[in-house]
Amino acid sequence: CFSYVIIYLHYGVCLIYASSVRTHVNVDPAKLKSLRQRWSVKPSEMSKKTLNPIRAIVDGMKLTPNPEKPMIALSIGDPTVFGNLPTDDTVLQAMKEAIDSHKYNGYAPSVGYQKSREVVADFYSCPEAPLDGKDVILTSGCSQAIELAISVLCNPGDNILVPRPGFSLYKTLAVSMGIQVKHYNLLPEKSWEIDLQHLESLIDDKTACLIVNNPSNPCGSVFSREHLHKILSVASRNCIPILADEIYGDMVFPGCDFQPLAPLSSDVPILSCGGLAKRWLVPGWRMGWILIHDRNDIFGTAIREGLVKLSQRILGPCTVVQGALESILNDTPPEFYQGTISFLKSNSEICYSELSTVPGLNPVMPSGAMYIMVGIEMEHFPDFQNDVEFTERLVTEQSVFCLPATAFEYPNFFRIVVTVPEEMMIEACIRIREFCARHYRPRSQDSHELDQ
Ligand SMILES: Cc1ncc(COP(=O)(O)O)c(C=O)c1O
């Protein structure tokens, strides 16, 4: 009889050869015993260790809005949800042309088309930190860039240093890979600068990488040049490479300067992660990148080859978006970026000035990105145990949903997304004020002082 040998070639081409070898089916009785008697399909250890704290917290909350008030969600870091911040026509046109060209329907190299890599390199290259195509890896969103960067720098048992409060994905990825996470503190009273002493105290011989997120989610803070120099000094003294999450790069308010980290570095090797999601307002297009900055050849070819190998696990980002990149990066008019920034600044100012006069709340004015953090003086709100209960009841009574900052490892704060339409922001602030007035209790000492 014939037996068939099936050979899978790369990307799904499948050849079937028939051979005329006679086969005998001899079943070894010992082997029969090892066959499973019943089904037992269990989730892998990795899947069990993969935890998104935002989901874990939000799914555990009782979010039942007040039926008399329309819901206002100030929790979603997606600038497209309300339709008030469309991307630029140039960006849409670039995408349409890429589709109509019929040139971008196939597989691209796993690190992206060479031409598209060069376009990104030219966009970000500067004399102090020059880049060319080989220094760019295109990824599926900034999230995959972060995943590749952590994967290439760390082994199970190593640790990474991440900001607190900070974007939760770093921990989600690291823990699922068996990498320990050490949180370094950001200081709200210093506009969320890094507590550098604390940062340095966490470093040990297993520290594989320092993650710096600037501008910051959830703080909306932007580090000064001086502060970035100090961060680089810590990394340099301890020989720790940096993963710079700069997805909000250039999204800073007028009067404030965004300084990418790499041009300031004389020796520390840096993987800078970014993408189209925020600045170009198309998070669903899933286009991100890693910029490899290694002027002193510390990463060398080994880290570059490691990144290429890891990128081959899943073939890079959508090829149509890669085809549109040149026009998106080079032709989007400056007025588009300015328009987004002035909207974000104006909404941040409304939110900040409204909430800073609410007894019991302490908002911290941001300088960029899309967020504002608000401190809660929990001792004045005895009705609630913590920020999670506070924000849960804010939904029940006022139909306003803000993310409790416990989701960013920072209790007693909540985060507001400032991309919502202005009238919604104003209405939300009015409702938050009403909610706080209802639940605010002066401490007995305060009320005693008031009596005098
Ligand atoms: C700080 C930070 N880094 C990375 C990302 C992920 O970006 P992307 O949607 O391109 O994967 C986000 C998304 O919210 C973010 O806030």
The ligand as an SDF file (V2000), in Angstrom:
LIG
                    3D

 16 16  0  0  0  0  0  0  0  0999 V2000
    3.4410   53.7320   27.8110 C   0  0  0  0  0  0  0  0  0  0  0  0
    2.8820   52.8780   26.7240 C   0  0  0  0  0  0  0  0  0  0  0  0
    3.7080   52.0640   26.0530 N   0  0  0  0  0  0  0  0  0  0  0  0
    3.2620   51.2660   25.0740 C   0  0  0  0  0  0  0  0  0  0  0  0
    1.9210   51.2380   24.7130 C   0  0  0  0  0  0  0  0  0  0  0  0
    1.4530   50.2770   23.6560 C   0  0  0  0  0  0  0  0  0  0  0  0
    1.3020   50.8820   22.4240 O   0  0  0  0  0  0  0  0  0  0  0  0
    0.7050   50.0910   21.1650 P   0  0  0  0  0  0  0  0  0  0  0  0
   -0.7620   50.3240   21.1580 O   0  0  0  0  0  0  0  0  0  0  0  0
    1.3910   50.6890   19.9730 O   0  0  0  0  0  0  0  0  0  0  0  0
    1.0440   48.6570   21.3230 O   0  0  0  0  0  0  0  0  0  0  0  0
    1.0180   52.0760   25.3930 C   0  0  0  0  0  0  0  0  0  0  0  0
   -0.4140   52.0340   25.0790 C   0  0  0  0  0  0  0  0  0  0  0  0
   -1.2700   52.5760   25.7290 O   0  0  0  0  0  0  0  0  0  0  0  0
    1.5170   52.9090   26.4290 C   0  0  0  0  0  0  0  0  0  0  0  0
    0.6990   53.7230   27.1150 O   0  0  0  0  0  0  0  0  0  0  0  0
  1  2  1  0
  2  3  1  0
  2 15  2  0
  3  4  2  0
  4  5  1  0
  5  6  1  0
  5 12  2  0
  6  7  1  0
  7  8  1  0
  8  9  2  0
  8 10  1  0
  8 11  1  0
 12 13  1  0
 12 15  1  0
 13 14  2  0
 15 16  1  0
M  END
$$$$
